[in-house]
Amino acid sequence: MKNKNLRFGSRPLVMGILNITPDSFSDGGSFNEATAMTAQVRRMLAAGVDIIDVGGESTRPFSEPVPPEEELRRVLPAIACIRQESAEVPISIDTTKAGVAKAALAAGADLLNDISALRFEPEMIEVALAHQAPVVIMHMQGTPKDMQVEPEYRDVVAEVRDFLAERIRWAEGKGLSRQRIIIDPGLGFGKTIEHNLTLLKHLGELKSLGCPLLIGHSRKAFIGKLLDLPVEKRDVATAAVSAYCAAQGADILRVHDVGKTVQAVRMIEAIGLAP
């Protein structure tokens, strides 16, 4: 399998989102058809995408899970499409299901992006170990179905940091090398606007865990509520947050609009603000 080891440099890697779902909050249904899917992959590659993240199940607030067979029916053609366009770009599979992860890795994906931090299906760690795949572990309070029902924290930064630290220890105890662990604070996953902003303000405390840091802020509701913007008009604000995260040392930025984000982080790199 290619691309097992990601290389981090003076700017964050840009992870482009390819949702193959009918109900994702931002682009549900937009890329399910083969021609549209191929065109989107080509746009991301041309814009300089570093990783493409394929998802076949919406994790928007109040969403319902889909059967693994349906998730595979969605994601496997997308992985094949990406591999037809590029043999080299790393592919991430966004799933909480071990069976989906195993099939996706066998089909050409390179890393696992698990919003449950390997909790929903304990077999996921065995899949990661068998394929020596990097894993994104994310903080979430609750599940997508209930995570936005009055989320509460005493200290959101400390609690998210402690959760991620515990999951790193657990994964290492199962045999996953720390070099293959990427952490994600889970903006919007069981957080209010204030929680999201506080986490962004204190990214350094998460970086202190010693693992690459992924930020998934693209087009999310906290941006829309702060600026009174519909989802389709949030890309400029998303790019602004991307630039801030780049200056704070984020290692991966997961976004819908690859082009704007690549421009933002390259300017931060040119100015010399990236750590």
C-alpha positions as CSV (number, residue, x, y, z in Angstrom):
1,M,0.0,0.0,0.0
2,K,1.3,3.5,-0.9
3,N,1.4,6.7,1.1
4,K,1.4,5.1,4.6
5,N,3.6,7.9,6.0
6,L,2.5,11.5,5.7
7,R,5.2,14.1,5.6
8,F,4.6,17.3,7.5
9,G,6.5,20.5,6.6
10,S,6.2,24.3,6.9
11,R,2.5,24.4,6.1
12,P,-0.4,22.2,6.8
13,L,-1.5,19.5,4.5
14,V,-4.8,20.3,2.8
15,M,-7.3,17.5,3.0
16,G,-10.1,17.8,0.5
17,I,-13.6,16.4,1.4
18,L,-15.3,14.1,-1.1
19,N,-18.7,13.3,0.4
20,I,-20.6,10.5,-1.4
21,T,-23.8,11.0,0.6
22,P,-27.3,12.2,-0.2
23,D,-27.5,14.1,3.1
24,S,-24.2,15.8,4.2
25,F,-24.8,19.3,5.5
26,S,-22.8,21.1,2.8
27,D,-22.7,19.1,-0.4
28,G,-24.9,16.1,0.0
29,G,-25.7,14.5,-3.3
30,S,-23.4,16.7,-5.3
31,F,-20.8,14.1,-6.2
32,N,-22.6,10.8,-6.2
33,E,-22.8,10.6,-10.0
34,A,-19.6,9.4,-11.7
35,T,-19.0,12.4,-14.0
36,A,-19.5,14.9,-11.1
37,M,-17.3,12.8,-8.9
38,T,-14.5,12.7,-11.4
39,A,-14.7,16.4,-12.1
40,Q,-14.5,17.2,-8.4
41,V,-11.5,15.0,-7.9
42,R,-9.8,16.7,-10.9
43,R,-10.5,20.1,-9.4
44,M,-9.0,19.2,-6.1
45,L,-5.9,17.7,-7.7
46,A,-5.4,20.7,-9.9
47,A,-5.8,23.0,-6.8
48,G,-3.0,21.2,-5.0
49,V,-4.8,18.9,-2.6
50,D,-2.6,16.8,-0.3
51,I,-5.1,14.2,0.9
52,I,-8.6,13.3,-0.3
53,D,-11.0,12.3,2.4
54,V,-13.8,10.0,1.2
55,G,-17.0,9.7,3.3
56,G,-20.1,7.6,2.6
57,E,-22.1,8.4,5.8
58,S,-23.2,11.8,6.9
59,T,-22.1,12.8,10.4
60,R,-24.0,16.1,10.5
61,P,-25.9,16.8,13.7
62,F,-28.9,14.5,14.1
63,S,-27.9,12.2,11.3
64,E,-28.7,8.5,11.3
65,P,-26.1,5.8,10.5
66,V,-26.3,3.8,7.3
67,P,-25.7,0.1,6.8
68,P,-22.1,-0.9,6.0
69,E,-23.2,-2.4,2.7
70,E,-24.6,1.0,1.6
71,E,-21.6,2.9,2.8
72,L,-19.3,0.6,0.8
73,R,-21.5,1.0,-2.3
74,R,-20.8,4.7,-2.0
75,V,-17.2,4.9,-1.1
76,L,-15.5,2.1,-3.2
77,P,-16.3,3.7,-6.6
78,A,-15.0,7.0,-5.2
79,I,-11.7,5.4,-4.2
80,A,-11.4,3.8,-7.6
81,C,-12.2,7.1,-9.3
82,I,-9.4,8.9,-7.3
83,R,-6.9,6.1,-8.0
84,Q,-7.7,6.4,-11.7
85,E,-6.9,10.1,-11.6
86,S,-3.8,9.8,-9.3
87,A,-1.8,6.9,-8.1
88,E,0.0,9.0,-5.5
89,V,-2.4,11.2,-3.7
90,P,-3.1,9.8,-0.2
91,I,-6.8,8.8,0.3
92,S,-8.4,8.9,3.7
93,I,-11.6,6.8,4.5
94,D,-14.0,8.6,6.8
95,T,-15.8,5.8,8.6
96,T,-16.5,4.3,12.0
97,K,-17.0,0.8,10.7
98,A,-14.2,-1.7,10.7
99,G,-15.6,-3.6,7.7
100,V,-15.8,-0.5,5.6
101,A,-12.3,0.6,6.7
102,K,-10.9,-2.8,5.8
103,A,-12.4,-2.9,2.3
104,A,-11.5,0.7,1.6
105,L,-7.9,0.2,2.6
106,A,-7.8,-2.9,0.4
107,A,-9.2,-0.8,-2.5
108,G,-6.5,1.8,-2.3
109,A,-7.2,4.1,0.7
110,D,-4.2,4.9,2.9
111,L,-5.4,6.2,6.2
112,L,-8.4,6.0,8.6
113,N,-10.5,9.0,9.8
114,D,-12.6,7.8,12.6
115,I,-14.8,10.3,14.3
116,S,-15.4,7.9,17.2
117,A,-11.7,7.7,18.1
118,L,-11.8,3.9,17.5
119,R,-14.6,3.5,20.1
120,F,-17.7,2.5,18.1
121,E,-16.1,-0.7,16.7
122,P,-13.1,-1.9,18.7
123,E,-12.2,-4.1,15.6
124,M,-11.1,-0.9,13.9
125,I,-7.7,-0.9,15.7
126,E,-7.0,-4.4,14.3
127,V,-7.7,-3.1,10.8
128,A,-5.3,-0.2,11.3
129,L,-2.6,-2.5,12.7
130,A,-3.0,-5.0,9.9
131,H,-2.6,-2.3,7.2
132,Q,-0.1,-0.2,9.2
133,A,-2.4,2.7,8.4
134,P,-2.3,6.1,10.1
135,V,-5.4,6.9,12.1
136,V,-7.2,10.2,12.8
137,I,-8.8,10.0,16.3
138,M,-11.4,12.7,17.0
139,H,-13.1,14.0,20.1
140,M,-16.9,13.9,20.0
141,Q,-19.4,14.4,22.9
142,G,-22.1,11.8,22.3
143,T,-23.0,10.6,18.8
144,P,-23.9,12.4,15.6
145,K,-27.6,11.8,16.4
146,D,-27.4,13.6,19.8
147,M,-24.1,15.5,20.0
148,Q,-25.6,18.9,19.6
149,V,-28.3,18.5,22.3
150,E,-27.0,21.0,24.9
151,P,-23.3,20.0,24.9
152,E,-21.6,21.0,28.2
153,Y,-18.0,21.2,29.5
154,R,-16.4,22.5,32.7
155,D,-13.2,23.2,30.7
156,V,-13.6,22.3,27.0
157,V,-9.8,22.5,26.2
158,A,-8.8,20.4,29.2
159,E,-11.5,17.8,28.6
160,V,-10.8,17.5,24.9
161,R,-7.1,17.3,25.5
162,D,-7.5,14.6,28.3
163,F,-9.8,12.6,26.0
164,L,-7.4,12.6,23.2
165,A,-4.5,11.8,25.5
166,E,-6.4,8.8,26.8
167,R,-7.2,7.5,23.3
168,I,-3.5,7.9,22.3
169,R,-2.5,5.8,25.3
170,W,-5.1,3.2,24.4
171,A,-4.1,3.0,20.8
172,E,-0.4,2.8,21.7
173,G,-1.3,0.0,24.2
174,K,-2.9,-1.9,21.4
175,G,0.3,-1.6,19.3
176,L,-0.4,1.4,17.1
177,S,2.7,3.6,16.9
178,R,2.3,7.2,18.0
179,Q,3.9,8.2,14.7
180,R,0.7,6.9,13.0
181,I,-1.8,8.8,15.3
182,I,-3.3,12.1,14.2
183,I,-5.6,14.0,16.6
184,D,-8.7,16.1,15.8
185,P,-10.6,18.2,18.5
186,G,-13.8,17.7,16.6
187,L,-15.1,21.2,16.0
188,G,-18.9,21.1,15.8
189,F,-19.1,17.6,17.2
190,G,-20.8,18.2,20.6
191,K,-19.7,21.8,20.9
192,T,-21.3,25.2,21.0
193,I,-20.0,28.2,19.1
194,E,-18.1,29.3,22.3
195,H,-16.6,25.8,22.7
196,N,-15.3,25.8,19.0
197,L,-13.8,29.3,19.4
198,T,-12.1,28.4,22.6
199,L,-10.6,25.3,21.1
200,L,-9.3,27.3,18.2
201,K,-7.8,29.9,20.5
202,H,-5.9,27.2,22.4
203,L,-4.6,24.9,19.6
204,G,-1.2,24.9,21.3
205,E,-2.5,22.9,24.2
206,L,-3.6,20.2,21.8
207,K,-0.3,20.4,19.8
208,S,1.5,19.6,23.1
209,L,0.2,16.0,22.9
210,G,2.9,15.5,20.3
211,C,0.7,14.1,17.5
212,P,-0.1,15.8,14.2
213,L,-3.2,18.0,14.6
214,L,-6.1,18.0,12.1
215,I,-8.7,20.7,12.1
216,G,-12.1,20.2,10.5
217,H,-13.8,23.6,10.4
218,S,-15.0,23.9,6.8
219,R,-18.4,25.5,6.3
220,K,-19.5,24.5,9.8
221,A,-22.5,25.9,11.6
222,F,-20.5,28.0,14.0
223,I,-19.1,30.0,11.1
224,G,-22.6,30.4,9.6
225,K,-24.1,31.5,13.0
226,L,-21.3,34.0,13.7
227,L,-21.4,35.7,10.3
228,D,-25.1,35.0,9.4
229,L,-24.1,33.0,6.3
230,P,-25.7,30.1,4.5
231,V,-23.6,27.1,4.0
232,E,-22.7,27.8,0.4
233,K,-21.2,31.2,1.3
234,R,-18.8,30.1,4.1
235,D,-15.7,29.4,2.1
236,V,-14.0,32.8,2.5
237,A,-14.5,32.6,6.3
238,T,-13.3,29.0,6.2
239,A,-10.1,30.1,4.4
240,A,-9.6,32.8,7.1
241,V,-9.8,30.1,9.8
242,S,-7.5,27.9,7.8
243,A,-4.9,30.7,7.7
244,Y,-5.2,31.2,11.4
245,C,-4.8,27.4,12.1
246,A,-1.8,27.3,9.8
247,A,-0.1,30.1,11.8
248,Q,-0.9,28.2,15.0
249,G,0.8,25.0,13.8
250,A,-2.1,22.8,12.6
251,D,-0.8,19.9,10.5
252,I,-3.9,19.0,8.4
253,L,-6.8,21.2,7.4
254,R,-10.0,19.3,6.3
255,V,-11.9,21.5,3.9
256,H,-14.5,21.5,1.0
257,D,-12.9,24.3,-1.1
258,V,-9.3,23.1,-1.6
259,G,-8.2,26.1,-3.8
260,K,-9.0,28.8,-1.3
261,T,-7.4,26.9,1.5
262,V,-4.2,26.1,-0.4
263,Q,-3.9,29.8,-1.3
264,A,-4.4,30.8,2.4
265,V,-1.8,28.4,3.8
266,R,0.8,29.1,1.1
267,M,0.5,32.8,2.0
268,I,1.1,32.0,5.7
269,E,4.1,29.9,4.7
270,A,5.5,32.7,2.5
271,I,5.1,35.2,5.3
272,G,6.9,32.8,7.6
273,L,4.1,32.6,10.2
274,A,3.8,28.9,10.3
275,P,5.8,27.3,13.2
